[in-house]
C-alpha cells in the first residue's frame, strides 16, 4: 500500500499544521473499510448500515487525492447518517423515538469531524479506535448485536495498520480512515444505546477526543481565531510539536486515559445518568485545567528563556 499510494500521488505533504516533516503516503484507511465491508456482507448485515459508510469512505478517499469542498463533504455526512439512522428506525434496529433523529444526526456528523481533526499524529487515531471498539464490545454488549463481526474486522485491520504508522509513520490512514472510524463509532453508539445513561457511557469511550476538541474550540474562540483556519492548538499537537514528546508516547497516553475514563463511567453508570454526567463534567474540567496550565507553563518558561 505505501508503494502504490506513493506512485499514485496519495502523499501527505508537510504543512503549517502538520506534525510530520517528510512526505508520507496517505489512504491506508482503505484497508479498514474493506475489512468492514467484507465482514458486513458475510454476516448479512443490512446494506442500510454498511453501504452509506462505504460510500462516505469512498468520497473521503477521493478527497485524500483531490480536495473536495467542505460543504459537499458535510452534506454527504448528513445524508449518510440519515440513511443509517433512518434505516435503523425503520427496521427496528434503533431503540429510541423518532424525534431524537435530528440530534442523533448532529452527534454523528460532529463525532465524524472531531475524529478527523484528531487524526494528526502517529498512532493516535488507531489506538483510540481499538480502545473505543473494545470498550463497546466488553461494556456495551456489541458482541450480542449484528455489529460484532464487522467491528472485530475493523479492529483486526487496525492492528495490521499500526506497525506501518507507529512509532515511525510509513503510511497514514488519511480521511478515508479517520472519517470512517468516527462515523462508525458514532452510529454504533446511537444504535446500541437503550437509554440516556448508556448513550453517555458509550460516547465517553471516546472522551479524550471530545475533550481535546471541545477545549481547543473554546481556546480558539477566546483568541478570536477563525474556526475554519488551519491550526496546531490541540493538546496532542502542543505536546508533540512544542514540548517535543514522541508521537507514540502521546498516543499511548491518550489510550491509557481513554481506558481509565471507560472504566470510570461504566462503574458510575451503576448509579444512574447523573453519576455518569457528573463524571464527564468533572473530567472535562480537569482536562481544560491541564490544557491551560501546561500551555501557560510552557510559554512562560519559553518567554523567560
KAGI-V672939 format. One record per run of one state. SS is the DSSP state (A for helix, B for strand, O for the rest). FROM is the first residue (numbers start at 1). TO is the last residue. Records with the same first field share a line. If there is no record, write none. Layout:
SS = FROM-TO / FROM-TO
This chain:
O = 1-1 / 8-10 / 13-23 / 27-29 / 43-46 / 66-69 / 92-97 / 119-123 / 140-141 / 145-147 / 163-171 / 173-173 / 193-195 / 223-234 / 243-246 / 272-272 / 305-305
A = 2-7 / 30-42 / 47-65 / 70-91 / 98-118 / 124-139 / 142-144 / 148-162 / 174-192 / 196-222 / 235-242 / 247-271 / 273-304
B = 11-12 / 24-26 / 172-172
